[in-house]
Structure formats: C-alpha cells, structure tokens
Amino acid sequence: MFRLNTGRSARYCDGVSRRHFLQMGVAGMAAVGLPQILRAKNESAAAMGQTKNTSVILIWLDGGPSHLDLYDMKPDAPTEYRGIWKPIRTRVPGFDITELFPKQAQVTDKFSIVRSLHHDTGDHFAGGHRMLTAKDLGVSGANNEQKFPGIGAIVNRELGARRKGLPGYVAVPYASSIGLNPGYFGGHMIGAQHSPFATGGDPNAPNFAVKNFDLGQGLSLDRLEDRRSLNRHFDGTRREFDGMPTVAAMDKFSTEAFEFISGPAARKAFDIGKEDPRLRDRYGRHNWGQSTLLARRLVEAGCTFVTVHFGGWDHHWDLKKGMENYLPQVDSAVSSLFSDLDERGLLESTLVVLCGEFSRTPKMNDGGNGGAAMSMGTPGRDHWGDSMFCLLGGGGVKGGRIVGSTDGKGTRPNSRPVTPSNIHATIYEVLGIDPKLQLLDPSGRPTSILDDPTPIQELF
C-alpha cells in the first residue's frame, strides 16, 4: 500500500478540510472477481470493435460554479436572478457567454455547451458522486463514502494508457471531490490501482517536479529490479500450482508500474519546463493555467484520462470578488487549451470537459448566509442541482452548439433535459467504450455503469 499526503486547500461550506491523501494498492482486485471482469472487458471490446485513439481532459470546478454567471446568462431576468455581469457575443451567433470570458468568445466554434444538465440535488457530496460516477446510491453529506468507481477509473481499467510507460489516468495536481481525495475519482470496487496518479505540487512553481517518481530512501532502480525479479520468481512458482488468471493480471500491472517509474516517457511528459515560455504565458502563469497545459502535455504523450482540479467555487457570499478572480483564469486556461490542441492537430482526438458537482441558485442571496444581510459579505448564490451546465469540445464533439435550454430565470431545464449518465455516455462514445458495459459488484452481481447509456447525439 502506498500513501501520499498531497497538501491542503480551502474548506467548503460543509467544513470538510481539503487534506488530500492518495492511496494506491492492488488488494481490491481479488474482491471483484478479476477473471470475470477480464472476460467481460474482452467481450465489451469485441462488441465495440477497435477502440479509438482518443483521450479526455476533465477540468473539475470543485465547489460548483453558477451557470447564470458563466455560460447560461439571463439578461432579461429580474436583477436578483440575472446577476452582475452582461453576456457578450461570440464567434458563433447566438452563443453568448459572460463578459468575463472574452478569450473563450473567440473559440466557441471549438466547443459546445449543455445548458439543460440536471441531477436535482444541492448536496455537495451527492452532486459530486452523481457527476463523477453517474450514480446516486444514497450518497450525501451524511453518507459520503464512494459507492461506485469514478469515470476515469473505469476508463483506465478498460483502456489503460495510449502509450507504453505512461499512466493511463492522471490527476493534476490532485484528484479531489469536495475535500475527498481521490474521492469519487477513485477506483472503488475495481481496485485502487485504477485511481489516478497524482502529480502533487504546483505546476506553476519554478521548481515544480513530480515527487511521486521518487522511489524512497535507500531504494535504487537496481534494488527495485532485484525486488521485481524476486516477485517474478514467486509468481512463477505460484503459477505452476494454480495457474490463476489473477496472477497474469497482477504481473501485467507490476510490469506497467515498473516501466512507468523507471522509464523516460513519463518523466519527459511531466516536465512542463520544456514548454515555450510564450505558450505558458498564454495559458496563464497560475496554478490553473499551468495545470491545464500539463494536462495537454500528458494526453499528447499518451495518457488517456487526465483530470485537472480548479477548486474554490462555493460562493455563498462575495460572488463578485470570487468570479472576478476566478473567471479570467478559467478564460485563459480553457481558450488556450482549445487553441493549442487545434494548432497541434490534437483537437479531434482529445475531448475537453468542464463541469462541477452542481450549479448555484438562480436567485442571488443577501450575503448573510442565514444571518443579517451582508453579515458574511456581498451577495452570493447557494447550492443548486436543478439546472447546470457542462462544456464539451474536441474528440469528435462538434463545436458551436447549444444543447437544451433553461427557463427564463434559469431554474430548471426548459428543453432537452440531460443527466450525468448522458454526459458519461458521450465521453464513452468518444473513447470507444461501450456505455452498456457492466461491472461486477462485490457480491458478484453484474451492474451497469450507466443507468441511461444514451450519448448526447446532437454533439456528434
């Protein structure tokens, strides 16, 4: 078992500390019926045909950003609903977004927005679990344990890395959902070996390095090779007795892990210092911008699923200050990512997804958070899962499209309601994974990964 402390960030309204821990292990493999899973995986691959050489970058807006202040503005709604900022026209007629996104306004032909996403809960944990696993399963603030694998973990199990010597699933700088790490990004019942590899650190720091490559005090690559040879000897002896498929799978996992730690491919991919300083400036010289650039480097190198953490969106008060700080950073990172992918010929093979666990109340509050007006700060917005947004672009998803709509005040879908299952099915469609895939739960029963395996066909 490997345990890594990856630091702290701010607290959410629920008071949960952002103390992040990564745990990696392989103990979960035996508990889920590995031979059956491998068989189901092969059957799934055969049913789908050849998988596509595509990858995903998921930018996770942890804490829940307001749809009305970003991509679904309501300039004709009453003041307390429409908010502070005005919409601006973009490269695509009718595709208006906030005035705080002038750079994205120039690349709206490269991405689309789902405006009618909903899961109908304002609980951070319930919303995060539904968005990252597509499952409800009774998760809430009072019962916040993960109960189903995250989408990136399933992708990693099905596809692995696109190139040898790289991790298939990476979190920059860490995977965190509502203060839980890896939280609902984790492998759960398919095994912690499918949780993301976290870079840690701050990619914007001058001395940024992925410390997870360190082998530990007194352990050289030669000694690691000795241990690997010893493990092969014991595994070979055991195979003579039982011939279990689990052993072969474990050998494969051990081999991939050794190649990742000891080989040059990953070290080169994670070395953001190799990038042109002018390009780094375009993304933004801040954690979010450089994390996004690093994600692009990783998919270009051969990682399949990369998640980027943008935290701190729980704006119950001081919404104006928060948005005017965060949105320009999002604007530079997202616009540069789409332009960069396009310039490198990677846009057709890389799907970019931007979302959080829920949205914020269409009606702004008085900044009191239950107390006297303005006692906590200037007005903000509270939790809302009845109407949300999701940005998707690249990987074969058409740009410049608006899917669905909300009513005049942005309170609920008005047309073409979309659920997290449909978002997941769309991602699986891009990757060439059968959205009707089933996993075996701990009791050995087959469980569909999606309750509704229907992709959003308008995006294709």
C-alpha positions, 0 to 999 in steps of 0.5 A: 500500500502506498500513501501520499499526503498531497497538501491542503486547500480551502474548506467548503461550506460543509467544513470538510478540510481539503487534506488530500491523501492518495492511496494506491494498492492492488488488494481490491482486485481479488474482491471483484472477481478479476477473471470475470471482469477480464472476460467481460472487458474482452467481450465489451471490446469485441462488441465495440470493435477497435477502440479509438485513439482518443483521450479526455481532459476533465477540468473539475470546478470543485465547489460548483460554479453558477451557470447564470454567471458563466455560460447560461446568462439571463439578461432579461431576468429580474436583477436578483436572478440575472446577476452582475455581469452582461453576456457578450457575443461570440464567434458563433451567433447566438452563443453568448457567454459572460463578459468575463470570458472574452478569450473563450468568445473567440473559440466557441466554434471549438466547443459546445455547451449543455445548458439543460444538465440536471441531477436535482440535488444541492448536496455537495457530496451527492452532486459530486458522486452523481457527476463523477460516477453517474450514480446516486446510491444514497450518497450525501453529506451524511453518507459520503463514502464512494459507492461506485468507481469514478469515470476515469477509473473505469476508463483506465481499467478498460483502456489503460494508457495510449502509450507504453510507460505512461499512466493511463489516468492522471490527476493534476495536481490532485484528484479531489471531490469536495475535500475527498481525495481521490474521492469519487475519482477513485477506483472503488470496487475495481481496485485502487490501482485504477485511481489516478496518479497524482502529480502533487505540487504546483505546476506553476512553481519554478521548481515544480517536479513530480515527487511521486517518481521518487522511489524512497530512501535507500531504494535504487532502480537496481534494488527495485529490479532485484525486488521485481525479479524476486516477485517474478520468481514467486509468481512463477512458482505460484503459477505452476500450482494454480495457474490463476488468471489473477496472477497474469493480471497482477504481473501485467500491472507490476510490469506497467508500474515498473516501466512507468517509474523507471522509464523516460516517457513519463518523466519527459511528459511531466516536465512542463519546463520544456514548454515555450515560455510564450505558450505558458504565458498564454495559458496563464502563469497560475496554478490553473493555467499551468495545470491545464497545459500539463494536462495537454502535455500528458494526453499528447504523450499518451495518457488517456484520462487526465483530470485537472482540479480548479477548486474554490467555487462555493460562493455563498457570499462575495460572488463578485470578488470570487468570479472576478478572480476566478473567471479570467483564469478559467478564460485563459486556461480553457481558450488556450487549451482549445487553441493549442490542441487545434494548432497541434492537430490534437483537437479531434482526438482529445475531448475537453470537459468542464463541469462541477458537482452542481450549479448555484441558485438562480436567485442571488442571496443577501450575503448573510448566509442565514444571518443579517444581510451582508453579515458574511459579505456581498451577495452570493448564490447557494447550492443548486442541482436543478439546472447546470451546465457542462462544456464539451469540445474536441474528440469528435464533439462538434463545436458551436452548439447549444444543447437544451435550454433553461427557463427564463430565470434559469431554474430548471431545464426548459428543453432537452433535459440531460443527466450525468449518465448522458454526459458519461455516455458521450465521453464513452462514445468518444473513447470507444467504450461501450456505455452498456458495459457492466461491472461486477459488484462485490457480491458478484452481481453484474451492474451497469455503469450507466443507468441511461447509456444514451450519448448526447447525439446532437454533439456528434 
